[in-house]
Amino acid sequence: MSNQAMHDVIQKIDDGITDDLIKLWGGRLPTWEEFKAANKRGRVRANKNIGIKAIGLQGVPKSFWILYGVLTASAVLVVPIACILLSILGVIEWWYIIVSFFVSLFLYKLTLEGAAEAIKCGAEKDEALYWHLVRKGAFLFDPEEIKNEAKWRTEFEESGETEIRDALSHKAIISEPKRKFAVHWLREKEKSREFQERQMYRYVQRTFWMAFAAALISFIGILTTWLH
């Protein structure tokens, strides 16, 4: 298959993803806010093919580009080539070449996964980048999941953390998406509680030092008055 034919096939796949997304959302593309809500819940699937091509775009974090666009992407070829040359020179055994191909395959998959995460991260922070990518078929996610999560969140809030933990431990939540969201909801609660505890600690610490400073100033004032 020629390069042009391969390009046409990939383009049709990307266009098909865009069409599927529009159908899922009732004839429209999801808004940036809807994308961000879905991405925070881990519901967005990213097109890896587009990710690897778009990782260098403005708006995508440079750290992703350096790690997955340069380092791992280069290592996909560098590792096996280096092992072949070293084997020819007699520096390493021939079987290192076989291992290097498995390493290269792992790095290739890692590069694709990293590129997919890169465009999701960039699109969540940059609305213009989101619209540019979503029209090209970069993302796919279901609105029903967002609606269900809103309903489940209300249900969990009414039930409370203890009851939801018990339900998870006894496998009372049968639906896999609901179970995953329950775990995510409990983690959210834990993070919120930890944040409040840190804020309270800082408040108490700040209050203590302010009180200490006030007491110290008062003591110095009294001492100064007494000495005079």
C-alpha positions as CSV (number, residue, x, y, z in Angstrom):
1,M,0.0,0.0,0.0
2,S,1.4,3.4,-1.0
3,N,1.9,6.2,1.5
4,Q,-1.0,8.2,-0.1
5,A,-3.3,5.3,0.2
6,M,-2.3,4.7,3.8
7,H,-2.9,8.4,4.5
8,D,-6.3,8.3,2.9
9,V,-7.3,5.3,5.1
10,I,-6.1,7.0,8.3
11,Q,-8.0,10.2,7.3
12,K,-11.2,8.2,6.8
13,I,-10.8,6.6,10.2
14,D,-10.3,10.1,11.8
15,D,-13.3,11.5,10.0
16,G,-15.3,8.5,11.1
17,I,-14.4,9.3,14.8
18,T,-15.7,12.8,14.3
19,D,-18.9,11.6,12.8
20,D,-19.4,9.1,15.6
21,L,-18.8,11.8,18.2
22,I,-21.4,14.1,16.5
23,K,-23.9,11.3,16.5
24,L,-23.4,10.5,20.2
25,W,-24.0,14.2,21.0
26,G,-27.2,14.5,19.0
27,G,-25.8,16.1,15.9
28,R,-23.3,18.5,17.4
29,L,-19.8,18.5,18.8
30,P,-19.5,18.6,22.6
31,T,-18.5,21.9,24.1
32,W,-15.1,22.5,25.8
33,E,-16.8,22.5,29.2
34,E,-18.4,19.1,28.5
35,F,-15.0,17.8,27.3
36,K,-13.3,19.0,30.5
37,A,-15.9,17.4,32.7
38,A,-15.5,14.1,30.8
39,N,-11.7,14.2,30.8
40,K,-11.6,14.8,34.6
41,R,-13.5,11.6,35.0
42,G,-11.2,9.7,32.7
43,R,-14.0,9.1,30.1
44,V,-12.2,10.6,27.1
45,R,-10.5,8.3,24.6
46,A,-7.9,10.1,22.5
47,N,-6.9,9.2,18.9
48,K,-3.2,8.1,19.2
49,N,-2.6,8.7,15.5
50,I,-3.6,12.4,15.9
51,G,-1.8,12.6,19.2
52,I,1.6,11.7,17.8
53,K,1.1,14.3,15.0
54,A,-0.2,17.0,17.2
55,I,2.1,16.7,20.2
56,G,4.2,19.6,19.1
57,L,1.3,22.0,18.6
58,Q,1.1,25.2,20.6
59,G,-1.0,24.6,23.8
60,V,0.3,21.1,24.4
61,P,2.6,21.1,27.4
62,K,6.3,21.1,26.4
63,S,7.2,18.5,28.9
64,F,5.0,16.0,27.0
65,W,6.7,17.0,23.7
66,I,10.2,16.5,25.2
67,L,9.4,13.2,26.8
68,Y,7.2,11.5,24.2
69,G,7.8,13.6,21.1
70,V,11.6,13.5,21.3
71,L,13.0,11.1,23.9
72,T,10.9,8.0,23.6
73,A,10.1,8.5,19.9
74,S,13.8,8.7,19.1
75,A,14.6,5.7,21.4
76,V,12.3,3.6,19.3
77,L,14.9,3.5,16.5
78,V,18.0,4.3,18.5
79,V,17.8,1.3,20.8
80,P,17.7,-1.5,18.2
81,I,20.2,0.3,15.9
82,A,22.7,0.7,18.7
83,C,22.3,-2.9,19.7
84,I,22.9,-4.1,16.1
85,L,26.0,-2.0,15.8
86,L,27.4,-3.1,19.2
87,S,26.7,-6.7,18.3
88,I,28.5,-6.4,15.0
89,L,31.5,-4.8,16.8
90,G,31.4,-7.7,19.3
91,V,30.7,-5.5,22.3
92,I,27.5,-7.3,23.2
93,E,25.9,-10.7,22.5
94,W,23.6,-11.2,19.4
95,W,20.6,-11.9,21.6
96,Y,20.6,-8.3,22.8
97,I,19.2,-7.5,19.4
98,I,16.1,-9.5,20.0
99,V,15.6,-7.9,23.4
100,S,16.1,-4.5,21.8
101,F,13.2,-5.1,19.5
102,F,10.9,-5.8,22.4
103,V,12.2,-2.7,24.1
104,S,11.5,-0.7,21.0
105,L,8.0,-2.0,20.8
106,F,7.4,-1.1,24.4
107,L,8.7,2.4,23.7
108,Y,6.5,2.8,20.6
109,K,3.4,1.9,22.6
110,L,4.5,4.3,25.4
111,T,5.0,7.1,22.9
112,L,1.5,6.6,21.5
113,E,0.0,6.5,25.0
114,G,2.0,9.6,26.0
115,A,0.9,11.5,22.9
116,A,-2.7,10.7,23.6
117,E,-2.4,12.0,27.1
118,A,-0.6,15.1,25.9
119,I,-3.3,16.3,23.6
120,K,-6.0,15.6,26.2
121,C,-4.0,17.6,28.7
122,G,-3.4,20.4,26.2
123,A,-7.0,20.5,25.1
124,E,-8.3,20.7,28.7
125,K,-6.2,23.9,29.2
126,D,-6.6,25.5,25.8
127,E,-10.1,25.9,24.3
128,A,-8.8,26.8,20.8
129,L,-6.6,23.7,20.8
130,Y,-9.6,21.6,21.8
131,W,-11.8,22.8,18.9
132,H,-8.9,22.3,16.5
133,L,-8.4,18.7,17.6
134,V,-12.0,17.6,18.2
135,R,-12.9,18.5,14.6
136,K,-10.1,16.3,13.3
137,G,-11.4,13.3,15.3
138,A,-9.0,13.4,18.2
139,F,-11.5,12.6,21.0
140,L,-14.4,10.3,21.6
141,F,-16.7,10.2,24.7
142,D,-20.3,9.5,25.5
143,P,-22.7,12.1,26.9
144,E,-24.7,9.4,28.7
145,E,-21.7,8.8,31.0
146,I,-21.7,12.4,32.1
147,K,-25.5,12.3,32.8
148,N,-25.2,9.1,34.7
149,E,-22.3,10.5,36.8
150,A,-24.4,13.5,37.8
151,K,-27.2,11.2,38.9
152,W,-24.8,8.9,40.8
153,R,-23.1,11.8,42.5
154,T,-26.4,12.9,43.9
155,E,-27.1,9.4,45.0
156,F,-23.8,9.0,46.7
157,E,-24.0,12.3,48.5
158,E,-27.3,11.3,50.0
159,S,-26.0,7.8,51.0
160,G,-22.7,9.0,52.5
161,E,-19.1,7.7,52.3
162,T,-19.6,4.9,54.8
163,E,-22.5,3.3,53.0
164,I,-20.8,3.6,49.6
165,R,-17.6,2.0,51.0
166,D,-19.7,-0.9,52.4
167,A,-21.4,-1.3,49.1
168,L,-18.1,-1.5,47.3
169,S,-16.6,-4.0,49.8
170,H,-19.7,-6.2,49.5
171,K,-19.8,-5.8,45.7
172,A,-23.4,-4.4,46.0
173,I,-22.7,-2.0,43.1
174,I,-23.0,-4.3,40.1
175,S,-22.6,-1.8,37.2
176,E,-18.9,-1.5,36.3
177,P,-19.1,2.2,35.3
178,K,-21.0,3.0,38.5
179,R,-18.5,1.1,40.6
180,K,-15.6,2.9,39.0
181,F,-17.3,6.3,39.6
182,A,-17.9,5.3,43.2
183,V,-14.2,4.7,43.7
184,H,-13.5,8.0,42.0
185,W,-16.0,9.8,44.2
186,L,-14.5,8.4,47.4
187,R,-11.1,9.6,46.2
188,E,-12.5,13.0,45.6
189,K,-13.9,13.1,49.1
190,E,-10.6,12.0,50.6
191,K,-8.7,14.7,48.6
192,S,-11.2,17.3,49.7
193,R,-10.9,16.3,53.3
194,E,-7.1,16.3,53.1
195,F,-7.2,19.8,51.6
196,Q,-9.5,21.0,54.3
197,E,-7.2,19.5,57.0
198,R,-4.1,21.2,55.4
199,Q,-6.0,24.5,55.3
200,M,-7.0,24.1,59.0
201,Y,-3.5,23.2,60.0
202,R,-2.2,26.3,58.2
203,Y,-4.8,28.5,59.8
204,V,-4.0,27.1,63.3
205,Q,-0.3,27.5,62.6
206,R,-0.8,31.1,61.4
207,T,-3.0,31.9,64.3
208,F,-0.4,30.5,66.8
209,W,2.4,32.5,65.3
210,M,0.3,35.7,65.3
211,A,-0.7,35.1,68.9
212,F,2.9,34.4,69.8
213,A,4.1,37.6,68.0
214,A,1.4,39.6,69.8
215,A,2.4,38.2,73.1
216,L,6.1,38.8,72.4
217,I,5.4,42.4,71.4
218,S,3.3,42.9,74.5
219,F,6.0,41.4,76.7
220,I,8.7,43.6,75.1
221,G,6.4,46.6,75.7
222,I,5.8,45.8,79.3
223,L,9.5,45.1,79.9
224,T,10.5,48.4,78.2
225,T,8.0,50.3,80.4
226,W,9.2,48.6,83.5
227,L,12.9,49.3,82.8
228,H,12.1,53.0,82.3
